[in-house]
Amino acid sequence: MNKETVTNKTPEGGKRLTISLEDAAWRLSVSPSFLRLEIARGSIRPVRLGRRVLISEAEIDRLVDAFREPLAQDAPRRPA
């Protein structure tokens, strides 16, 4: 699959609710096996449709927010 053509938009222009595990891994710059491991650990909540394992856009946003580093002004200061 050519990742340059993957978007989070539907053909009609609306936002997709879920994306494939492989596309989620690509967007997060991790491997699909890492996402499968985190699903097994319970850190990621997948959407299962039959045999398909999908990740919701909301879950991707939650993951990014959970691992976001604080801004410099919010970081605790080290003692001098």
Accessible surface in RSA format (square Angstrom, percent):
REM  Atomic radii and reference values for relative SASA: ProtOr
REM  Chains: A
REM  Algorithm: Lee & Richards
REM  Probe-radius: 1.40
REM  Slices: 20
REM RES _ NUM      All-atoms   Total-Side   Main-Chain    Non-polar    All polar
REM                ABS   REL    ABS   REL    ABS   REL    ABS   REL    ABS   REL
RES MET A   1   171.30  88.7  90.18  59.7  81.12 193.1 103.87  88.3  67.43  89.3
RES ASN A   2    88.18  60.8  73.25  70.8  14.93  35.9  34.48  83.0  53.71  51.9
RES LYS A   3    49.30  24.1  44.29  27.2   5.01  11.9  39.94  35.9   9.36  10.0
RES GLU A   4   160.52  92.2 126.34  95.6  34.18  81.4  50.97  98.6 109.55  89.4
RES THR A   5    98.93  70.4  74.77  75.8  24.16  57.6  66.20  88.9  32.73  49.5
RES VAL A   6    33.74  22.2  14.75  13.4  18.99  45.8  19.75  17.2  13.99  37.9
RES THR A   7    77.28  55.0  62.67  63.5  14.61  34.8  60.67  81.5  16.61  25.1
RES ASN A   8    43.84  30.2  40.06  38.7   3.77   9.1   4.41  10.6  39.43  38.1
RES LYS A   9   107.39  52.4 103.44  63.5   3.95   9.4  59.48  53.5  47.91  51.0
RES THR A  10    38.72  27.5  33.27  33.7   5.45  13.0  31.23  42.0   7.48  11.3
RES PRO A  11   126.24  92.0  81.39  74.2  44.84 163.0  95.08  78.5  31.16 193.6
RES GLU A  12   155.28  89.1 114.87  86.9  40.40  96.2  74.56 144.2  80.71  65.9
RES GLY A  13    48.89  60.3   0.00   N/A  48.89  60.3  30.91  84.8  17.98  40.3
RES GLY A  14    38.13  47.0   0.00   N/A  38.13  47.0  35.52  97.5   2.60   5.8
RES LYS A  15   116.45  56.8  95.04  58.3  21.41  51.0  52.98  47.7  63.47  67.6
RES ARG A  16    96.17  40.4  92.40  47.1   3.77   9.0  12.33  16.9  83.84  50.8
RES LEU A  17   148.22  82.5 140.10 100.2   8.11  20.4 141.16  99.1   7.05  19.0
RES THR A  18    37.39  26.6  29.20  29.6   8.19  19.5  12.54  16.8  24.84  37.6
RES ILE A  19    10.70   6.1   5.76   4.3   4.94  11.9  10.70   7.7   0.00   0.0
RES SER A  20    26.88  22.7  23.01  30.7   3.87   8.9  21.26  45.3   5.61   7.9
RES LEU A  21     8.04   4.5   7.73   5.5   0.31   0.8   7.73   5.4   0.31   0.8
RES GLU A  22    84.59  48.6  81.64  61.8   2.95   7.0  46.11  89.2  38.47  31.4
RES ASP A  23    16.33  11.4  16.33  16.3   0.00   0.0   0.07   0.2  16.26  16.2
RES ALA A  24     0.00   0.0   0.00   0.0   0.00   0.0   0.00   0.0   0.00   0.0
RES ALA A  25     1.01   0.9   1.01   1.6   0.00   0.0   1.01   1.4   0.00   0.0
RES TRP A  26   125.31  50.3 109.58  53.0  15.72  36.9  95.58  51.0  29.73  48.2
RES ARG A  27    91.34  38.4  59.74  30.5  31.60  75.2  22.13  30.2  69.21  41.9
RES LEU A  28    42.57  23.7  22.84  16.3  19.73  49.6  26.74  18.8  15.83  42.6
RES SER A  29   103.39  87.4  68.05  90.8  35.34  81.4  46.51  99.0  56.88  79.7
RES VAL A  30    54.39  35.8  35.20  31.9  19.19  46.2  45.71  39.7   8.68  23.5
RES SER A  31    53.87  45.5  43.96  58.7   9.91  22.8  40.44  86.1  13.44  18.8
RES PRO A  32    44.48  32.4  44.48  40.5   0.00   0.0  44.48  36.7   0.00   0.0
RES SER A  33    71.55  60.5  65.51  87.4   6.04  13.9  44.15  94.0  27.39  38.4
RES PHE A  34    91.47  45.8  86.95  53.9   4.52  11.8  91.32  55.4   0.15   0.4
RES LEU A  35     2.53   1.4   2.53   1.8   0.00   0.0   2.53   1.8   0.00   0.0
RES ARG A  36   120.07  50.4 114.23  58.2   5.84  13.9  57.17  78.1  62.90  38.1
RES LEU A  37    85.59  47.7  80.77  57.8   4.82  12.1  84.91  59.6   0.69   1.9
RES GLU A  38    21.02  12.1  21.02  15.9   0.00   0.0   4.79   9.3  16.24  13.3
RES ILE A  39    22.28  12.7  12.31   9.2   9.97  24.0  12.31   8.9   9.97  27.1
RES ALA A  40    88.38  81.3  46.40  71.6  41.98  95.5  57.81  81.4  30.57  81.0
RES ARG A  41   157.24  66.0 117.13  59.7  40.12  95.5  46.91  64.1 110.34  66.9
RES GLY A  42    57.08  70.4   0.00   N/A  57.08  70.4  30.97  85.0  26.12  58.5
RES SER A  43    50.14  42.4  35.87  47.9  14.27  32.9  23.86  50.8  26.28  36.8
RES ILE A  44     4.39   2.5   2.18   1.6   2.21   5.3   2.18   1.6   2.21   6.0
RES ARG A  45   146.94  61.7 142.08  72.4   4.87  11.6  69.22  94.6  77.73  47.1
RES PRO A  46    37.46  27.3  17.66  16.1  19.80  72.0  17.66  14.6  19.80 123.1
RES VAL A  47    50.95  33.5  47.23  42.8   3.72   9.0  50.95  44.3   0.00   0.0
RES ARG A  48   145.98  61.3 118.93  60.6  27.04  64.4  50.92  69.6  95.06  57.6
RES LEU A  49   105.74  58.9  96.25  68.9   9.49  23.8 100.40  70.5   5.34  14.4
RES GLY A  50    78.76  97.1   0.00   N/A  78.76  97.1  44.69 122.6  34.07  76.3
RES ARG A  51   236.58  99.3 204.41 104.2  32.17  76.6  91.22 124.7 145.35  88.1
RES ARG A  52   143.52  60.3 137.20  69.9   6.32  15.1  60.52  82.7  83.01  50.3
RES VAL A  53    41.86  27.5  32.07  29.0   9.79  23.6  32.07  27.9   9.79  26.6
RES LEU A  54     8.63   4.8   8.63   6.2   0.00   0.0   8.63   6.1   0.00   0.0
RES ILE A  55     1.27   0.7   1.27   0.9   0.00   0.0   1.27   0.9   0.00   0.0
RES SER A  56    25.37  21.4  25.37  33.9   0.00   0.0  16.67  35.5   8.70  12.2
RES GLU A  57    11.17   6.4  11.16   8.4   0.01   0.0   8.92  17.3   2.24   1.8
RES ALA A  58    74.08  68.1  62.14  95.9  11.94  27.2  66.78  94.0   7.30  19.3
RES GLU A  59     5.61   3.2   4.33   3.3   1.28   3.1   1.69   3.3   3.92   3.2
RES ILE A  60     6.79   3.9   6.79   5.1   0.00   0.0   6.79   4.9   0.00   0.0
RES ASP A  61    73.38  51.4  71.14  70.8   2.25   5.3  23.92  56.3  49.47  49.3
RES ARG A  62    85.53  35.9  79.81  40.7   5.73  13.6  49.58  67.8  35.95  21.8
RES LEU A  63    16.99   9.5  16.23  11.6   0.76   1.9  16.50  11.6   0.49   1.3
RES VAL A  64    62.73  41.3  55.67  50.4   7.06  17.0  61.40  53.4   1.33   3.6
RES ASP A  65    89.76  62.9  73.30  73.0  16.46  38.9  26.39  62.1  63.37  63.2
RES ALA A  66    67.15  61.7  27.30  42.1  39.84  90.6  38.99  54.9  28.16  74.6
RES PHE A  67   162.00  81.0 139.13  86.2  22.86  59.5 143.40  86.9  18.60  53.2
RES ARG A  68   153.71  64.5 127.27  64.9  26.44  62.9  62.17  85.0  91.54  55.5
RES GLU A  69   147.60  84.7 132.55 100.3  15.05  35.8  47.45  91.8 100.15  81.8
RES PRO A  70    87.49  63.8  62.60  57.1  24.90  90.5  73.73  60.9  13.76  85.5
RES LEU A  71   114.58  63.8 110.82  79.3   3.76   9.5 113.52  79.7   1.06   2.8
RES ALA A  72    93.80  86.2  68.81 106.2  24.98  56.8  75.80 106.8  17.99  47.7
RES GLN A  73   139.42  78.0 109.56  80.1  29.86  71.1  42.42  90.3  96.99  73.6
RES ASP A  74    95.92  67.2  66.40  66.1  29.51  69.8  23.25  54.7  72.66  72.5
RES ALA A  75    38.93  35.8  30.51  47.1   8.42  19.2  30.51  43.0   8.42  22.3
RES PRO A  76   123.62  90.1  97.66  89.0  25.96  94.4 109.35  90.3  14.26  88.6
RES ARG A  77   211.69  88.9 180.65  92.1  31.04  73.9  72.70  99.4 138.99  84.2
RES ARG A  78   220.45  92.6 196.62 100.2  23.83  56.7  72.75  99.4 147.70  89.5
RES PRO A  79   131.01  95.5 100.09  91.2  30.91 112.4 111.79  92.3  19.22 119.4
RES ALA A  80   152.03 139.8  71.97 111.1  80.06 182.1 107.73 151.7  44.30 117.3
END  Absolute sums over single chains surface
CHAIN  1 A     6459.1       5053.9       1405.2       3725.2       2733.8
END  Absolute sums over all chains
TOTAL          6459.1       5053.9       1405.2       3725.2       2733.8
